[in-house]
Every structure is written in structure tokens, then in C-alpha cells.
Amino acid sequence: MTRFIDVDDLVALTREIGIEKFLSDMAGYIAEDYRHWGDFEKAPRIASHSALGVIELMPTSNGRLYGFKYVNGHPANVAKNLPNVVAFGALADVETGVPLMLCEMTLLTAMRTAAMSAVAAKAMARSGSRIMAVIGCGAQCEFQILAFKAVLGVDEVRLFDLNPAAIEKVLRNLAGVKDLRVTIASSASDAVKGADIVSTMTAAKTRTAVLTPDMVEAGMHINAIGGDCPGKTELHPDVVRGARVGVEYEPQTRHEGEIQQMPADFTVTEMWKILTGVEPGRRDEAEVTLFDSVGFAINDFSALRYLRDVAVAHNAGSDIGLIPHLADPRDLFTLLRG
């Protein structure tokens, strides 16, 4: 049987474990898989574009497990009272090809994106980083803040968004979180002043510059997650040019991330090299570091692997008859005979 985890199952499981522990433990799975980078099949996501959006498939395998995620991006859906991004995924046994788990991944992707950001920041930010500025308070915001709190110990967050309702959403959702001070900044410049970590997560599908060189201070770590498709960036090119840049998978990030603004010979470092110690996350306390995140299939694989482990441990979800079970595997027609 195949374990099925729907939205309600994932919500209940996250509440049982606790969101901060859930994010922190998932971050551990991500870091572990990146340290075994050589085991994985790697390729940019497979995208099917239309006039109204994109549908993507993100597969990978480490030779023992195979995982994939289906995800879309349809900005106009919000006007139809539909989510602009939905996702589901599956994990299978490579030896037999049998699907082990089928699950929702809209919520899970938000959590894995936050966990990946925290993994990168722990490796690249200055030790003792506690102050975080957030530019863009959309769907990712709360997850990112809680992941940085859980993994790095961030205890002060400054919010800025052009939409007051977005800020109010974050304040409402994080009300009651212990050991976390959340304030509202009057501008992006005000938010980032003196911050150890700056997270940009705006939604506009265009080239913009929410972070400019005059806003960047020595030693900052920039967590840029909003620029995640061709033609969409958030950082002024000089911010990228002046930073030590970490990426998930360079061929994909060259096409989709902040470094699409840079020439082909612009130097970046893949995160697996940093997490295995091949390259340093930062070379000194004054260096500006940047994680140019676009999302990669291994991140989803790690999230799926983690979810299956905790679902089994907590007996979450249900078993479904996704594949036939036969007395004689060669006699498929017998299912129709009854």
C-alpha cells in the first residue's frame, strides 16, 4: 500500500510535532542530502509554459529513492479565489518502482523553502546573527521567520511590505510566538538598517530592485527567494556583483535566479560545496553573502523523505490502493473479472 498524506494530515502532523521542530528537523534532512550531492541525479525543472502560467515537474533520485514534485504558478488564480501555486509529490522505491508515498506539497513546499533558506544562512551568515529584515510579507513570510528562529536563533524581525494587510497577516499569525520580537518598518531601508540577515520575498513577476547597494552593510547575509523564474529578480545587479553568492544548482539558477542578471563567467558556489567544507560559506566577518534561491528538486526530495519518516513514526495519513495487489502479478485482467 501507498501512504497518502493530504493537507489535513500534514497540518495535524505539524501541530503534533511543533512547527519550529518540524522546520529544524527538515533542515537537517536537507543538509544531509546536500552533503551526499554526488549520489543524486540532477537536472533543471521541466517546465510547460502557457499564456497564463507554468506547470513544472521536479524529479530526482539518489539511487535508492526516487521523488518528484508537480507544481504550478498561475498569478491570475488569486482573482478567481484559487491559490496561485499548488503542488503534490510522490516518493518511490528505486529497486521495485513501487510508490511509497503520495502527498500534498503546497504547504510542504513553503516549509521546505524556509528550511533550505535556514540551512544556507547557517552556513553563510555571521555566527550570532539574530536580527532579520523581511521585505515582502506574502505566503512565505511566516515560514521563513520561524525557520530562521529555529535553526539560527533569530529573535528580532523587522517587516516591510507595500500592502498593510500583508503585514497584519504576519503579525496575526506570529502572535504568541515566544522569544520573538516582530516590528513594522516604515521602509525597506529602515528594515534592513543594522540587520544581520535580509530576506527578500516579493511576488512581482518582473525585474525590480527592492534591495540596492546603498542599503547593504558589511557582513550582511542576503536570503533572496523571490527571484525564481526567468525575467523575475529582486536585487540591484550591483548587490549581486558585490556578494559571495551561494546557489542550489548552478545551471538552473543561471536561468531563473538573481544571477540571470550576471555574465556567464560570474562566479558562484553551489551549496553542496559549502555544506561539505569544500568551499567556505564566508571568508571573513565583513563579507556580504547571498543565497540566490530558486528551489531545486533535491530540496523537495529531502522534504518528502522527512515527511515519510515522521508520518510512519506518528502513524499519520492513510494507506491507499494506488497500485493493484495481485496473487499473480502477470494476471492483471483478473481485477476486472471480480
C-alpha positions in Angstrom: 0.0 0.0 0.0 1.0 3.6 -0.6 0.9 6.1 2.3 -1.2 9.1 1.4 -0.7 12.4 3.2 -3.3 15.1 2.5 -3.5 18.7 3.7 -5.3 17.9 6.9 -2.8 15.1 7.7 0.1 17.4 7.2 -1.5 20.1 9.3 -2.2 17.7 12.1 1.3 16.2 12.0 3.0 19.6 12.0 0.9 20.7 15.0 1.7 17.5 16.8 5.5 17.9 16.2 5.5 21.7 16.5 6.2 23.9 13.6 9.7 25.0 14.7 10.9 21.5 15.3 9.3 20.4 12.1 11.3 23.0 10.2 14.5 22.4 12.1 14.4 18.6 11.6 13.6 19.1 7.9 16.6 21.4 7.6 18.7 18.6 8.9 17.4 16.2 6.2 18.2 18.9 3.5 21.7 19.4 4.8 22.3 15.7 4.9 21.2 15.2 1.3 23.3 18.1 0.0 26.3 16.5 1.7 25.6 13.5 -0.5 25.3 15.6 -3.6 27.2 13.1 -5.8 24.6 10.4 -5.2 21.8 12.4 -6.9 20.6 12.7 -10.4 20.4 16.4 -11.2 18.6 18.4 -13.9 16.8 21.7 -14.0 13.0 21.5 -13.5 10.9 20.6 -16.5 8.5 23.4 -17.3 5.4 23.7 -19.5 4.5 27.3 -20.1 1.2 28.8 -21.2 0.0 32.3 -21.6 -1.5 32.2 -18.0 1.2 30.4 -16.1 3.5 27.4 -15.8 3.3 23.8 -14.7 6.6 22.2 -13.6 7.9 18.8 -12.7 10.9 18.5 -10.4 12.3 14.9 -10.2 15.4 13.4 -8.7 16.8 10.2 -7.3 19.7 9.2 -5.0 19.7 5.6 -6.4 17.6 4.3 -3.5 14.6 6.6 -3.5 13.0 8.5 -6.4 11.0 11.6 -5.7 9.2 14.2 -7.8 7.0 17.3 -7.3 4.3 18.7 -9.6 4.0 22.4 -9.0 2.2 25.3 -10.9 2.5 29.0 -11.0 -0.6 30.9 -12.1 -0.7 34.5 -10.8 -4.2 35.3 -12.1 -5.6 32.5 -9.9 -5.9 34.8 -6.9 -8.6 36.8 -8.7 -10.5 33.5 -9.1 -10.2 32.7 -5.4 -7.7 29.9 -6.2 -4.1 29.6 -4.9 -1.6 30.8 -7.4 0.7 27.9 -6.5 -0.4 24.3 -5.8 1.8 21.2 -5.6 1.8 17.5 -4.9 4.6 14.9 -4.8 5.5 11.3 -4.6 8.3 9.1 -3.2 9.1 5.7 -4.7 11.4 2.8 -4.1 14.0 2.6 -6.8 14.6 -1.1 -6.5 11.0 -2.0 -7.2 9.5 1.2 -8.6 6.7 0.9 -6.0 5.3 4.3 -4.9 5.8 4.6 -1.1 4.1 7.9 -0.5 1.8 10.4 -2.3 1.3 13.7 -0.6 0.2 17.3 -0.8 3.2 19.7 -1.3 1.7 23.2 -1.4 2.2 23.6 2.4 5.2 21.3 2.4 6.9 23.4 -0.3 6.6 26.5 1.8 8.2 24.7 4.7 11.0 23.1 2.6 11.8 26.5 1.1 12.1 28.1 4.6 14.2 25.1 5.8 16.5 25.4 2.8 16.9 29.2 3.4 17.9 28.5 7.0 20.4 25.8 6.0 22.1 28.2 3.7 22.0 31.1 6.2 23.5 28.9 8.9 26.4 28.1 6.6 26.9 31.6 5.2 25.7 34.2 7.7 27.9 35.5 10.5 27.8 33.5 13.7 25.5 35.1 16.2 23.1 36.6 13.6 19.9 37.4 15.4 18.3 40.4 13.6 16.4 39.6 10.4 14.7 42.1 8.0 12.0 40.8 5.7 11.0 42.6 2.5 7.8 41.1 1.3 5.2 39.6 3.6 3.5 37.1 1.4 2.8 33.4 1.8 6.4 32.5 2.5 7.0 35.1 5.3 5.9 33.3 8.4 7.6 30.0 7.5 10.9 31.8 6.7 10.8 33.7 10.0 10.1 30.5 12.1 12.8 28.5 10.3 15.4 31.2 10.9 14.3 31.3 14.6 14.5 27.6 14.9 17.8 27.0 13.1 19.8 30.2 13.7 18.2 31.6 16.8 16.8 34.8 15.2 14.9 36.7 17.8 14.2 40.1 16.2 12.4 40.6 12.9 11.5 43.8 11.0 8.8 43.6 8.4 8.2 45.8 5.4 5.6 45.4 2.7 3.8 47.9 0.5 0.5 46.1 1.4 -0.5 46.8 5.1 -2.8 43.8 5.0 0.1 41.5 4.3 1.9 42.8 7.4 -1.2 42.5 9.5 -1.4 38.8 8.4 2.1 38.1 9.6 1.5 39.9 12.9 -1.7 37.9 13.4 -0.1 34.5 12.5 3.0 35.0 14.7 1.2 36.4 17.7 2.1 34.4 20.7 5.4 33.0 19.3 7.8 33.0 22.3 11.2 34.7 22.2 10.5 36.6 19.0 10.2 40.4 18.7 8.4 41.5 15.5 8.2 45.2 14.4 7.0 47.1 11.4 9.4 49.2 9.4 8.4 52.3 7.6 10.5 51.5 4.5 12.8 48.8 3.1 15.8 50.9 4.0 14.5 51.3 7.6 14.0 47.5 7.9 17.5 46.5 6.7 19.5 49.0 8.7 21.7 47.1 11.1 20.2 43.7 10.2 22.3 40.6 10.1 20.1 38.8 7.6 17.9 40.4 4.9 15.2 38.2 3.3 13.7 39.4 0.0 10.5 37.6 -0.9 8.4 39.8 -3.1 5.9 38.4 -5.7 6.0 40.8 -8.7 6.8 38.9 -11.9 9.3 41.5 -13.1 12.8 42.7 -12.8 12.9 45.1 -9.8 15.4 46.2 -7.2 13.9 46.1 -3.7 17.5 45.9 -2.3 20.0 48.5 -3.7 23.7 48.8 -2.9 23.3 51.8 -0.6 21.1 49.5 1.7 23.7 46.7 2.0 26.0 46.8 5.0 29.3 44.9 5.6 28.8 41.4 6.9 25.1 41.1 5.8 23.7 37.8 4.6 21.0 38.2 1.9 18.4 35.5 1.5 16.9 36.2 -1.9 14.0 33.8 -2.6 11.6 36.0 -4.7 13.6 35.9 -8.0 12.7 32.3 -9.1 11.9 32.4 -12.8 13.2 33.9 -16.0 12.7 37.7 -16.1 12.0 38.0 -12.3 14.6 39.4 -10.0 14.6 41.4 -6.7 18.2 42.7 -6.3 20.0 45.5 -8.0 22.8 43.9 -10.1 25.5 45.7 -8.1 24.2 43.9 -4.9 24.7 40.6 -6.6 28.0 41.6 -8.1 29.4 42.6 -4.7 28.4 39.5 -2.8 29.7 36.0 -2.3 26.9 34.0 -3.9 25.7 30.5 -3.0 23.2 28.6 -5.2 21.4 25.3 -5.2 22.2 24.1 -8.7 24.1 26.5 -10.9 22.6 25.5 -14.3 19.0 26.2 -13.0 19.9 29.3 -11.1 21.7 30.9 -14.1 18.3 30.7 -15.9 15.9 31.6 -13.1 17.7 33.4 -10.2 19.3 36.7 -9.4 22.4 35.7 -11.3 20.4 35.7 -14.6 21.5 39.4 -14.5 25.2 38.5 -14.4 27.6 37.4 -17.2 28.2 33.7 -17.8 31.6 33.9 -16.1 30.3 35.4 -12.9 31.5 33.1 -10.0 29.0 31.3 -7.8 29.3 28.4 -5.3 26.9 25.5 -5.2 25.7 24.9 -1.6 26.9 21.3 -1.5 30.5 22.6 -1.6 29.8 24.9 1.3 28.0 22.3 3.3 30.7 19.7 2.8 33.5 22.2 3.6 35.0 22.2 0.1 34.4 26.0 0.0 33.8 28.4 2.9 30.4 30.0 3.4 32.1 33.3 4.0 35.7 34.3 4.0 35.5 37.0 6.7 33.1 38.8 9.0 32.8 41.8 6.7 32.0 39.8 3.5 28.4 40.2 2.1 26.9 36.8 1.4 23.9 36.0 -0.8 21.9 32.8 -1.1 20.2 33.0 -4.6 17.4 30.5 -4.0 15.1 29.3 -6.8 14.1 25.9 -5.4 15.6 22.6 -6.5 14.4 19.0 -6.8 16.8 17.8 -4.0 15.1 20.2 -1.6 11.7 18.5 -2.4 13.3 15.1 -2.2 14.5 15.9 1.3 11.1 17.2 2.4 9.4 14.0 1.0 12.0 11.8 2.8 11.5 13.6 6.0 7.7 13.6 5.7 7.6 9.9 5.1 9.8 9.1 8.1 7.7 11.2 10.5 4.4 10.0 9.0 5.4 6.4 9.7 6.7 7.3 13.2 3.5 9.1 14.1 1.1 6.9 12.1 -0.1 9.9 10.1 -2.0 9.7 6.9 -3.7 6.6 5.4 -2.8 3.7 3.1 -4.4 3.8 -0.3 -4.7 1.3 -3.1 -2.7 3.3 -5.6 -1.3 0.2 -7.3 -3.0 -3.2 -7.8 -2.1 -6.1 -5.5 -2.4 -9.4 -7.3 -2.0 -13.0 -6.4 -0.4 -13.5 -9.8 1.4 -10.3 -10.9 1.1 -11.4 -14.6 -2.7 -11.6 -14.3 -3.9 -8.0 -14.3 -7.2 -8.8 -16.0 -8.4 -10.8 -13.0 -9.2 -7.4 -11.3 -12.0 -6.9 -13.8 -13.4 -10.4 -13.5 -14.1 -9.9 -9.8 
